[in-house]
Amino acid sequence: KAQRLLARRSPQKSFFETLIRSLIILCVAIAVVLSSISVCDGRWLFARGQLFGLWHFCTVSNGSVLKCVTDLSLAKVEGLSVGVIPIRSMVSFAVVVAIFGLELLMVSQVCEDANARRKWSMGSILIIGSFLLSATGVLSFSILVKDHLTFTGFTLAYWCEFIAAFLFFLNGISGLHINSLTHPRN
């Protein structure tokens, strides 16, 4: 009877596997926070006294006071008012998808049942989906305001989204890789 019980038990994870999975979860959580801050702030580019964003267009007056409007057509950038709608939808949806992916990653580690490996894989795939949405949004915004781009014009909010996209990619790929290393397919 004791041998049958031992045969049914799942193999214990090593310390390093648990550590790596925990670090992946931590990095995804950091990426979700960075991306959330970036989407909520939404001011991504400062150029020639103008602040371009996902939600507002601002100008700097003589007294260094920002005058912001939600009518992006006032920016006089062709396609900005229409093009920013799918961009903000993509980056907002990237945050939502990443939250669900993070939840699956955490649940797979807390509830070590027969489906834990599948939950981890699905969470990693959702994180890669977040990367695709986030990177597409960042790239689309850069293309949309290409005439105003300067390397130093990108704001901290833009760099937060850029780094979040990078972290989504690294952690999604790492999550799939650690899963394939620890549970090779037969």
C-alpha positions as CSV (number, residue, x, y, z in Angstrom):
1,K,0.0,0.0,0.0
2,A,2.8,2.4,0.9
3,Q,4.5,1.8,-2.4
4,R,1.3,2.6,-4.3
5,L,0.9,5.9,-2.4
6,L,4.5,6.9,-3.2
7,A,4.0,6.0,-6.8
8,R,1.0,8.3,-7.1
9,R,2.7,11.3,-5.5
10,S,4.0,13.8,-7.9
11,P,7.7,14.4,-7.8
12,Q,8.9,17.3,-5.6
13,K,10.2,20.4,-7.3
14,S,13.8,21.3,-6.7
15,F,14.7,24.5,-4.9
16,F,16.1,26.1,-8.0
17,E,12.9,25.4,-10.1
18,T,10.8,26.9,-7.4
19,L,13.1,29.9,-7.2
20,I,13.1,30.5,-11.0
21,R,9.3,30.2,-11.1
22,S,9.0,32.6,-8.3
23,L,11.3,35.1,-10.0
24,I,9.3,34.8,-13.2
25,I,6.1,35.5,-11.3
26,L,7.7,38.5,-9.5
27,C,9.0,40.0,-12.8
28,V,5.6,39.6,-14.5
29,A,4.0,41.4,-11.5
30,I,6.5,44.2,-11.9
31,A,5.8,44.4,-15.7
32,V,2.0,44.6,-14.9
33,V,2.6,47.5,-12.5
34,L,4.9,49.3,-15.0
35,S,2.4,48.8,-17.9
36,S,-0.5,50.0,-15.7
37,I,1.3,53.1,-14.7
38,S,2.2,53.8,-18.3
39,V,-1.4,53.3,-19.6
40,C,-3.0,55.4,-16.8
41,D,-0.5,58.3,-17.2
42,G,-0.5,58.0,-21.0
43,R,1.8,60.9,-21.7
44,W,4.4,59.3,-23.9
45,L,6.2,61.9,-25.9
46,F,7.4,65.5,-25.2
47,A,8.6,67.4,-28.3
48,R,8.7,71.1,-29.2
49,G,6.7,72.2,-26.2
50,Q,4.0,69.7,-26.9
51,L,3.1,66.6,-24.9
52,F,1.6,63.7,-26.9
53,G,-0.3,61.0,-25.1
54,L,-2.8,58.3,-25.3
55,W,-5.5,60.2,-23.5
56,H,-4.4,63.9,-23.8
57,F,-2.6,66.4,-25.9
58,C,-0.8,69.1,-23.9
59,T,1.0,72.3,-24.7
60,V,3.4,74.2,-22.5
61,S,2.6,77.9,-22.1
62,N,5.0,80.7,-21.2
63,G,4.5,80.2,-17.4
64,S,5.5,76.5,-17.7
65,V,1.9,75.5,-17.1
66,L,0.5,72.5,-19.0
67,K,-2.7,73.1,-20.9
68,C,-4.2,69.7,-21.7
69,V,-7.1,68.8,-23.9
70,T,-8.7,65.5,-24.8
71,D,-9.4,66.5,-28.4
72,L,-6.3,65.0,-30.0
73,S,-7.1,66.6,-33.4
74,L,-5.7,69.9,-31.9
75,A,-2.3,68.3,-32.0
76,K,-2.3,68.8,-35.8
77,V,-0.7,65.3,-36.3
78,E,-2.4,63.4,-39.2
79,G,-4.3,60.4,-37.9
80,L,-3.5,60.9,-34.2
81,S,-7.0,61.3,-33.0
82,V,-8.2,58.2,-34.7
83,G,-4.9,56.1,-34.5
84,V,-4.5,56.5,-30.8
85,I,-7.9,54.7,-30.1
86,P,-6.6,51.2,-31.1
87,I,-3.3,51.9,-29.5
88,R,-4.7,52.7,-26.1
89,S,-7.1,49.7,-26.5
90,M,-4.1,47.4,-27.2
91,V,-2.0,48.5,-24.3
92,S,-5.0,48.5,-21.9
93,F,-6.0,45.0,-23.1
94,A,-2.3,43.9,-22.7
95,V,-2.5,44.8,-19.0
96,V,-5.8,42.8,-18.6
97,V,-4.3,39.8,-20.4
98,A,-1.1,40.0,-18.3
99,I,-3.2,40.0,-15.1
100,F,-5.0,36.8,-16.1
101,G,-1.6,35.3,-17.1
102,L,-0.1,36.2,-13.8
103,E,-3.1,34.7,-12.0
104,L,-2.6,31.4,-13.8
105,L,1.1,31.4,-13.0
106,M,0.5,32.0,-9.3
107,V,-2.4,29.4,-9.1
108,S,-0.2,26.8,-10.8
109,Q,2.4,27.2,-8.1
110,V,0.0,27.4,-5.1
111,C,-2.3,24.5,-6.2
112,E,-0.1,21.8,-7.3
113,D,-2.7,19.5,-8.9
114,A,-2.7,17.5,-12.1
115,N,-3.4,20.6,-14.2
116,A,-0.6,22.8,-12.6
117,R,1.7,22.3,-15.6
118,R,-1.1,23.2,-18.1
119,K,-2.0,26.3,-16.0
120,W,1.6,27.4,-16.1
121,S,1.8,27.0,-19.9
122,M,-1.4,28.8,-20.4
123,G,-0.3,31.7,-18.2
124,S,3.0,31.9,-20.1
125,I,1.1,32.0,-23.4
126,L,-1.1,34.8,-22.1
127,I,2.0,36.7,-21.0
128,I,3.4,36.4,-24.6
129,G,0.1,37.6,-25.8
130,S,0.5,40.6,-23.6
131,F,3.9,41.2,-25.1
132,L,2.4,41.2,-28.6
133,L,-0.3,43.7,-27.7
134,S,2.0,45.9,-25.7
135,A,4.8,45.9,-28.3
136,T,2.3,46.6,-31.1
137,G,0.9,49.6,-29.2
138,V,4.4,51.0,-28.5
139,L,5.5,50.6,-32.1
140,S,2.2,52.0,-33.5
141,F,2.5,55.1,-31.3
142,S,6.1,55.7,-32.4
143,I,5.0,55.4,-36.1
144,L,2.0,57.7,-35.6
145,V,4.2,60.5,-34.2
146,K,7.3,59.8,-36.2
147,D,7.7,63.4,-37.3
148,H,8.1,64.5,-33.7
149,L,10.3,61.7,-32.4
150,T,13.5,62.4,-30.6
151,F,15.2,59.9,-28.4
152,T,15.2,62.2,-25.4
153,G,11.6,63.2,-26.1
154,F,10.2,59.9,-24.8
155,T,8.8,60.3,-21.3
156,L,9.2,58.0,-18.4
157,A,5.7,56.6,-19.0
158,Y,6.7,55.5,-22.5
159,W,9.9,53.8,-21.2
160,C,7.8,52.0,-18.6
161,E,5.6,50.5,-21.3
162,F,8.7,49.7,-23.4
163,I,10.3,47.9,-20.4
164,A,7.0,46.2,-19.5
165,A,6.8,44.8,-23.1
166,F,10.3,43.6,-22.9
167,L,9.6,41.9,-19.5
168,F,6.5,40.3,-20.8
169,F,8.5,38.7,-23.7
170,L,11.3,37.5,-21.5
171,N,9.1,36.0,-18.8
172,G,6.6,34.4,-21.2
173,I,9.4,32.7,-23.1
174,S,11.2,31.8,-19.8
175,G,8.0,30.4,-18.4
176,L,7.4,28.1,-21.4
177,H,11.1,27.1,-21.4
178,I,11.3,26.2,-17.7
179,N,8.1,24.2,-18.1
180,S,9.6,22.2,-21.0
181,L,12.8,21.6,-19.1
182,T,11.2,20.4,-15.9
183,H,8.5,18.3,-17.6
184,P,9.9,17.0,-20.9
185,R,7.3,15.6,-23.3
186,N,7.4,11.9,-24.1
